[in-house]
Amino acid sequence: MALQRPHPDKADDEYIGALKTLAVGQLKVTVLAYDADPVNGSIRRIKFQAEFTTPGSFELDLALKPKPAVCPIFSD
């Protein structure tokens, strides 16, 4: 069964418009270093940096040193 839309040519704009109404964020993880098992390749140790972008209404622990930023998903 196919989803029927009144204006299928505008579905992408409607979808992006709906996304912009949601409280969304972004998580960026950067691997800084790791140690893999030489036999099976599984990760034994990993060092990474995590960067969170959250909605303004999301309360973070002040020990995390939050700072204001624009969510890159909607920064066009």
Steps between C-alpha positions, in 0.01 A plus 500: 500500500648835396465815707274743317584870533287784357813661349772234456723755326516696830551200730870573559428861601219385730728241658780753565243749629369241746854419615562867577213493751660218701740546789805329351870489568816349370774279639843505337750236614864526393732205563832635629680168555422130531662163556367203303553130568752382237323166460133589456514881458260574787561825682666451839543868592369820347549870572240731349360850516123554506336827397129545573276760338167517686188717488519817708237361736716195580664547840860379518709460813704822529811286569484412127566868421220542243521789255242637252524381138281461192403142413687428174207299363288814469766766452425564132 
